[in-house]
């Protein structure tokens, strides 16, 4: 039995965008529906300090592309603060190295944080996760995908390798694509089997030539690219020029703003439809109906309020928040909400108590999440059936503040899948 993507979602999205952009006869711009921003029902006793581990600069695949996403954690703190809780972020840069990551954990422990959100990825984090576990400080890692051998007290809250693989295969099956050419780079694992090629960030044209040869010989009917967003963008730009009709499926790294910016810089176009996999927790989610849309709308309402605040800055306190709001991500927001929920349940901000409360806890939209529910009874808290195919569009749903001079971005939305 194969799945079929209902591509009618494209005109449906266009219609939703048109409706979101006007009201009545006066064409007054509209955002998402009004939603509660302050998390008044989530009350943390004491001052909860949360460590936010970020990577300012790194080799491809080691986390620096996720720096914009980390701003979502600030949105969570703002919502908690408005609700009456005392929550703050302790931000440390791991420099994209194993030593830097371990040193950051040591500083978090010394500062007495109640939990840590790792807004980075890559194998440079392995020793740091072990160090946090040994110190008894709970860690939520929304962007790591390898669930094998996780230390105690570390939870993944995003798509893991298994979920990415299943969603990627469903996306291929939906379009009856049987022979993907799978390109890997930067230590990102291949989600499916197929003809294999590897790519370096310096010469992506080599793998594009390999793909073109395989397509010409009818050995490949599509491409899957598993790599850091910069590498993915370079390869996609090359494929758009060489094989403009070839279906392309990307791993979740493509969901970062870095991908769209690099795609344009390398001569590609965001106008082409691309497929990735991830969660139905995006800008376009707010245009739907139901609890998930309402939860996402609350997040984006808070995001816009922060962007309008002239005193709000980025995680380092050096740039106006409005300049980074285009990359702020729901996943880092939900990681902070989960730690705050555990602290509230424990009635304590001590890391040992937060970890004990988090173990086995279920957190959902009613607690303030903007994405799918999380069940911390296993190291992978996300139900991997929530990982779905996402389609790109250059049409902006308009739920983020506009940034003057910003490059054209990509926006992603989920398409229903029909079994048949």
DORO-950217 format. One record per atom (N, C-alpha, C): residue in one letter; y, z, x. Coordinates in steps of 0.1 Angstrom, whole numbers, plus 5000, padded with zeros to 4 digits. Each point is the difference from the previous one (the first is absolute). Layout:
N
AYZX
...
END
This chain:
420
X498850005009
X501250004991
X501250005009
X501049914997
X501249995008
X501250044992
X501050045007
X501350044993
X500949885000
X500950004991
X501049905000
X501450064998
X500949975010
X501450054999
X500749934988
X500650074992
X500849944989
X501449965005
X500149885005
X501349965007
X501149984989
X499750024988
X501050004990
X501050115003
X499650095009
X500950115003
X501349955006
X500049895007
X501249945006
X501149984990
X499849924989
X501049984990
X500350134992
X499150084999
X500250134993
X501050085008
X499850005014
X501050085008
X501349944999
X500149865000
X501349945000
X500750044987
X499350004989
X500650044987
X500550155001
X499150085006
X500450145001
X501350025008
X500049935011
X501250005009
X501349964992
X499849894992
X501249964992
X500450104990
X499050074994
X500450104990
X500650125007
X499550035012
X500550125007
X501449975005
X500449885001
X501349975006
X501149984990
X499750014987
X501149984990
X499750084988
X501050034992
X499850074987
X501049954990
X499449954989
X500849954989
X500749875004
X501349994996
X500849885003
X500950025011
X500150125006
X501050025010
X499549995015
X498749975001
X499449985013
X500350125009
X500050124995
X500250125008
X498850035008
X500150025013
X498850025009
X499350134995
X498750005000
X499250114996
X499050045011
X499850135002
X498950045009
X498850044992
X499150075006
X498850054992
X500450094990
X499150034990
X500350094989
X500450145006
X500950074992
X500350145005
X498850085002
X500050085011
X498850095003
X500550125006
X499250114999
X500450135006
X499949995015
X501050055007
X500050005014
X499650135006
X500750114995
X499850135005
X498650054996
X499250055010
X498750064997
X500150154997
X500450034988
X500350134996
X498750084998
X498949944997
X498850074997
X499250035012
X500449945012
X499350035012
X500950095009
X499650134999
X500850105007
X499350065012
X500649985012
X499450065012
X500650135003
X499250105003
X500550135003
X500250015015
X501250035004
X500450005014
X500549875005
X500349995013
X500649885006
X498849925006
X499749894994
X498949925005
X500649895010
X499550015012
X500449915011
X498849905002
X500349874999
X498949905001
X500349925012
X499049985009
X500149925012
X499949854996
X500949925004
X499949854998
X499949935013
X498849955003
X499749945013
X500349854998
X500949945008
X500449864999
X499949945014
X500049875001
X500049925012
X501249915001
X500950045009
X501249925001
X499849875007
X499149995010
X499749885007
X498650015006
X499349884999
X498650005004
X499549865002
X498849995005
X499349875001
X499649964986
X499849874997
X499649964986
X498750084996
X500150044987
X498850074995
X500050155002
X501050055007
X500150155003
X501150074993
X500549944989
X500750094991
X501549974998
X500749935009
X501449994999
X500449924988
X499249914995
X500349924988
X500150084988
X499550135000
X500050084989
X501250104999
X500849995010
X501250095001
X500849994987
X500349874995
X500850004987
X499350074989
X498749994999
X499250064989
X500250155000
X500250065011
X500150155001
X501150054992
X501049924997
X501150054992
X499650044986
X498949964995
X499550044987
X499850155000
X499750065012
X499850155000
X501350074997
X501149945004
X501350064997
X500350004985
X499649894993
X500150004986
X499350114993
X498850035005
X499250114994
X500850135002
X500550025012
X500750135003
X501250014991
X500749894998
X501250004991
X499650044986
X498949954995
X499550034986
X499650144999
X499450055010
X499550145000
X501350105001
X500949965008
X501250085001
X500850004987
X500149894994
X500750004987
X499350084989
X498750025002
X499250084991
X500050155003
X500750035011
X500150155003
X499250055011
X499249915006
X499150055012
X500849985013
X499650085010
X500649995013
X499049935009
X500249875002
X499149925009
X500849925010
X499650005012
X500749925010
X499049935009
X500549905007
X499149925009
X500450035015
X498950025008
X500150015014
X499549875006
X500949915005
X499749875004
X499749995015
X498949955004
X499749985014
X499549865003
X500549945011
X499649865004
X498950025010
X498949934997
X498850015010
X500149905011
X501049915000
X500249905010
X498949895001
X499150004990
X498949915000
X498950025010
X500050125006
X499050035010
X499250124996
X498850015006
X499150124997
X500650135004
X500650005012
X500650125005
X501250044991
X500849904996
X501250034992
X499650054987
X498949954994
X499550054987
X499550145001
X499350045010
X499550135002
X501250105002
X501049965008
X501150085002
X500850024987
X500149904992
X500650024987
X499350104991
X498750005000
X499250104993
X500350145005
X500150015013
X500250135006
X501450054996
X501049914999
X501350054995
X500050044986
X499249924991
X499950044986
X499450144999
X498950035008
X499450134999
X501050115004
X500749975011
X501050105005
X501150024989
X500349904993
X501150014990
X499550074987
X498750014999
X499450074988
X500049924987
X499749875002
X499949914988
X498850044991
X500149984987
X498950034991
X499049894999
X500449885004
X499249884999
X500649895007
X499349895003
X500549895007
X499749874993
X501049914999
X499849874995
X500149905012
X498949935002
X500049905011
X500449864994
X501249965003
X500649884995
X499949895012
X498749995005
X499849915011
X498549964999
X499649925009
X498649955000
X499649975015
X498749975002
X499649965013
X499150115007
X499249955010
X499150105006
X500750095009
X501349995003
X500850095008
X500150144993
X499650004987
X500150134992
X498750085001
X498949955005
X498750074999
X500150145006
X500550025012
X500150135006
X501050094992
X501049944995
X501050084992
X499450064988
X499249924993
X499350054988
X499150125003
X499349985011
X499150115005
X500850125003
X501149995006
X500950115004
X500550074988
X500449934990
X500550064987
X498850084993
X498949945000
X498850064994
X499750135007
X500050005014
X499750125007
X501150114998
X501249964998
X501150094997
X500050054986
X499249944991
X499950054986
X501249954991
X500649895004
X501149944992
X499549884992
X500150004987
X499449894993
X500949875002
X499349895000
X500649875003
X499749904989
X501049934995
X499849894990
X500449875007
X499149915001
X500349875007
X499949884990
X501249964994
X499949904990
X499849865005
X500149975013
X499849875005
X498849975009
X499350115004
X498849985008
X498949954990
X499149925006
X498949944992
X498650045004
X499950045012
X498650035006
X499750154996
X499150014991
X499650134995
X498850075008
X499549925009
X498850055008
X500550115009
X499350115000
X500250115010
X501350074999
X500650004988
X501350074998
X499850155003
X500950075007
X499950145002
X500250084987
X499550124999
X500250084989
X501550024997
X500450004987
X501450024997
X500949885001
X499449885001
X500749885001
X499549914988
X501049954992
X499749924989
X500749875000
X499349894996
X500649874999
X500349984985
X501249954997
X500549984986
X500349864997
X499649905008
X500349864997
X498749935001
X500049874999
X498849925001
X499350025013
X498750035000
X499250015013
X499449865002
X499249995011
X499449885004
X499149954989
X499350094994
X499149964989
X500749944988
X501150074996
X500849954989
X500749865003
X500549995012
X500649875004
X499049895000
X498850035005
X498949905000
X499649954986
X499850104991
X499649964987
X501149924992
X501350055002
X501049934993
X500249865006
X499949985013
X500149875006
X498949914995
X498850054999
X498949914996
X500249964985
X500550094992
X500349974986
X501149894999
X501050015009
X501149905000
X499449865003
X499150005010
X499449875004
X499149954989
X499250094994
X499149964990
X500849944988
X501150064997
X500849964988
X500449865001
X500349955012
X500449865002
X498949915005
X498750065000
X498849925004
X500149955014
X500550095009
X500149975014
X498850065007
X499249925006
X498750045005
X500050015015
X500949935007
X499949985014
X501350045007
X500450135000
X501350035007
X499950005015
X501149965006
X500150015014
X500750135002
X499450105007
X500550145001
X500750025014
X501250025000
X500850025012
X500350155002
X499750055011
X500250145003
X500950025013
X500850105000
X500850035011
X500550154999
X500550055011
X500750135001
X499250124996
X498649985000
X499150114997
X499850024985
X500549914992
X499850014985
X498649944997
X499250084993
X498649954997
X500049894990
X499149915002
X499849894990
X499450054987
X500549974989
X499550054987
X498849934995
X499849875004
X498949924995
X499449925011
X498849954998
X499349915009
X500549864998
X499949925011
X500449864999
X500149945014
X500449885002
X500349955013
X501150095006
X499850035013
X500950105006
X500849945011
X501250045001
X500949975010
X500950125004
X500550005011
X500950115004
X501449955004
X501050084998
X501349955003
X500850105009
X500749955009
X501050085007
X501449984995
X500850105002
X501449994995
X500849895007
X499549965012
X500849915008
X499649854997
X498849974996
X499649864997
X499349994987
X500650034989
X499449984987
X499649864997
X500749905006
X499749864997
X498649965004
X499450085010
X498649975003
X499050024989
X500250114993
X499150034989
X500349904988
X501349974998
X500349904990
X499349875002
X499949965013
X499349875003
X498550024997
X499450125003
X498650024997
X499849994985
X500950064992
X499949994985
X500049864996
X501049925005
X500249864995
X498749925003
X499450035012
X498849935003
X498850034991
X499950134997
X498950054991
X500249944986
X501349994995
X500249954987
X499749855000
X500449935010
X499849855001
X498549985000
X499250085006
X498549995001
X499350064988
X500850044990
X499550064987
X499250135003
X500350075010
X499350135003
X500850124995
X501249984996
X500850104994
X500849954989
X500250094989
X500849964989
X501150094997
X500250105009
X501150104998
X500150085014
X501050085000
X500350095012
X500250144995
X499450095008
X500250154998
X500650045013
X501250075000
X500650055012
X500150155000
X499350065010
X500050145001
X500750035014
X501350054999
X500850025012
X501250084997
X500850045010
X501350064998
X500949904993
X501050054992
X500849914992
X500749895008
X500550045013
X500649895008
X499149895003
X498750035004
X499149905003
X499649924987
X499850074989
X499749934988
X501149904996
X501250045002
X501249914996
X500049885009
X499750025013
X500149885009
X498849904996
X498950064997
X498949914996
X500249934987
X500550074990
X500349944987
X501149895002
X501050035008
X501049905002
X499449875005
X499150015010
X499349895006
X499249934990
X499250074992
X499249944990
X500849934989
X501150064996
X500849934990
X500549865005
X500249995013
X500449875005
X498849915002
X498950055004
X498849925003
X499149974988
X499950104992
X499049994988
X500750064988
X501049944994
X500850064990
X499250044987
X498949934998
X499350034987
X498850095002
X499850065012
X498950085003
X500250144995
X499150054991
X500150144995
X500050105012
X500950104999
X500150105011
X499950144993
X499150085005
X499950144996
X500350095012
X500850104997
X500550095011
X499650154997
X499750075011
X499850144999
X501350074996
X499950134997
X501250074995
X501250015009
X499849975013
X501150005010
X501149914995
X499749904993
X501049904995
X500950064990
X499750114994
X500950064990
X501250075005
X500150005014
X501250075006
X501249905000
X501250045000
X501249915001
X500049925013
X499350065011
X500049945013
X499349864998
X499049994992
X499349874998
X500949894995
X500850034989
X500949904994
X501149965010
X500550105007
X501149975010
X499549915011
X498850035006
X499549925010
X499649864996
X499549994987
X499649874995
X501249915000
X501150054995
X501249915000
X500549975015
X499950105008
X500449985014
X499249895007
X498750004996
X499149905007
X499949874993
X501049974991
X500049874993
X499249994988
X499450114995
X499249994988
X500950024987
X499349994989
X500850024987
X499450114992
X500850084994
X499550104990
X499749944987
X500449874998
X499849944987
X498649974996
X499149985011
X498649974997
X499350134995
X499049974991
X499350114994
X498950055010
X500050135003
X499050055009
X499350114993
X498850045005
X499250104994
X499750115010
X500250134995
X499650115009
X499250104991
X499750115005
X499450114991
X500750135003
X500050084989
X500750135001
X500050074987
X500950084997
X500150084988
X501049934990
X499850024987
X500949964990
X501150114999
X500750015011
X501150105001
X501149945008
X500649894994
X501049925007
X501349994991
X501049935005
X501249984992
X499749944987
X499149905000
X499649934987
X499350094990
X499450115005
X499350094991
X500950054989
X501350025003
X500950064991
X500349914988
X499649875001
X500249904989
X498950004990
X499050085002
X498850014991
X500350114990
X499050034992
X500150114990
X498950105003
X500350134997
X498950105002
X500450105010
X499150105002
X500350125009
X500349955014
X499249915005
X500149965014
X501449945002
X500549914991
X501349945001
X501150114999
X499850104991
X501050114999
X500150085013
X498850035006
X500050075012
X500749935012
X499749875001
X500749925010
X501549994997
X500449994987
X501449994997
X500750135004
X499450114999
X500650135004
X500350005015
X499049955007
X500249995015
X501249915003
X500149884994
X501149915003
X501350054995
X500050074990
X501350064995
X500550105011
X499150085005
X500450095011
X500449935012
X499349895003
X500449925012
X501449954999
X500449954988
X501349944999
X501150115000
X499750114994
X500950115001
X500350055014
X498950005008
X500250045015
X500949895007
X499749874997
X500749895006
X501550014997
X500350054988
X501450014996
X500750125005
X499350095007
X500550125005
X500549975015
X501350015002
X500649975013
X499550095011
X499550124996
X499650105010
X498549995004
X499349924992
X498649985003
X499749915012
X499150045009
X499849925012
X498549975001
X499649925010
X498649985003
X499450125006
X498749995004
X499250125004
X500650065013
X500749925008
X500650055012
X501450044999
X500649994988
X501450044997
X501049915007
X499649885003
X501049915008
X500549884992
X499349974989
X500449884992
X500150044985
X500949944993
X500150034986
X498749964993
X499650094991
X498749974993
X500049874993
X501149954995
X500149874993
X499549895009
X500150015013
X499649905009
X498549995002
X499350114997
X498550005002
X499250014986
X500850004989
X499350024987
X499149884997
X500349885005
X499249894997
X498650015005
X499750095009
X498650025006
X499350124995
X500750094994
X499550134996
X498749984991
X499050075003
X498749974994
X499550124991
X499349964989
X499450104991
X498950085007
X499349955009
X498950075006
X500450125008
X501149995008
X500550125007
X500650104990
X500649954990
X500650094989
X498850084994
X498949944997
X498950074993
X499350095009
X500049985013
X499450095010
X500850135000
X501349995000
X500950134999
X499750074987
X500049934989
X499750064987
X498750075000
X499049945006
X498750075000
X500050135008
X500750005012
X500150125007
X500850114993
X501149964993
X500850094992
X499150064989
X499249924993
X499250044989
X499050115005
X499449975012
X499150105006
X500750135003
X501249995006
X500750125003
X500450084987
X500349934989
X500450064988
X498750074994
X498949935001
X498750064995
X499650125008
X500350005013
X499650115009
X501050124998
X501249974996
X501050104999
X500450045014
X499949915010
X500250035014
X500449875007
X500850015011
X500349885008
X499350015014
X499150105002
X499350015012
X498949895001
X499949935011
X499149895001
X498550034996
X499550115003
X498650034997
X499950014985
X501050064993
X499950014985
X500249864994
X500949925005
X500249874995
X498849915001
X499350015012
X498849935002
X498950044990
X499850134998
X499050054991
X500349964986
X501250004996
X500449954986
X499849854999
X500349935010
X499949854999
X498649954999
X499150075007
X498549975000
X499550014986
X499749884994
X499450004986
X501149984989
X501250005004
X501149984990
X500149864995
X500449994987
X500349874995
X501549994997
X500649905004
X501549984998
X500249874993
X500950004990
X500249884992
X501549994996
X500249904991
X501449974997
X500750124994
X499350084992
X500650124994
X500550105011
X499549995012
X500550085011
X501149945008
X500349874997
X501149935006
X499649885009
X498749975000
X499649885008
X500649884993
X500349905009
X500549874995
X498949905000
X498950035007
X498949905001
X498850064993
X498849955002
X498750044994
X499750155003
X499250064992
X499650145002
X499250015013
X500050125006
X499350035012
X499150124998
X498849995005
X499050114999
X499650045014
X500450125004
X499850055013
X498750075002
X499049974992
X498750065001
X499249935011
X500549885005
X499449925011
X501049965009
X499749975013
X501049965010
X500849884996
X499549914991
X500749894995
X500450034986
X501350044998
X500450064987
X500249894989
X500349885005
X500249894990
X498749944995
X500049984987
X498849934994
X500249855004
X499149955008
X500149875006
X500049884990
X499650044987
X500149894990
X501449984996
X500950085005
X501549984997
X500649905010
X499249955010
X500449905009
X499849864994
X501149934998
X499949874992
X500749895008
X499849884995
X500649885006
X501550004996
X500949975009
X501449994998
X500549865004
X500949954992
X500549865002
X501550025003
X500449925010
X501450015004
X500949914992
X501350044999
X501049924994
X501350035007
X500949905000
X501350025006
X501050054990
X499650014987
X500850054989
X500150155001
X501250055000
X500350145002
X500050074987
X499250104997
X500050084988
X501350084998
X500850025011
X501350064999
X500050154998
X498950075005
X500050144998
X500450075013
X500249935011
X500650065012
X501449965002
X500850085007
X501449965002
X500049885009
X501049914998
X500149895008
X500650045014
X499549945011
X500650025013
X500749885005
X501350015002
X500849885004
X499449945013
X499949875000
X499549935012
X498550005002
X499350074991
X498550015002
X499349864999
X498949985007
X499349884999
X499350004986
X499649884995
X499349994988
X498750085001
X499750084990
X498850085001
X498849954992
X498950055002
X498849974992
X499850124990
X499549984988
X499750104991
X498649974995
X499250114997
X498649984997
X499750064987
X499149934992
X499650064987
X498649974998
X499450094992
X498549994997
X499849904989
X498949935001
X499649914990
X498750054994
X499950004986
X498750044994
X498849915005
X498950065000
X498849935004
X499050004988
X499549884998
X499149984989
X498649985005
X499050074996
X498649985004
X499449894992
X499249915007
X499449894993
X499149925009
END
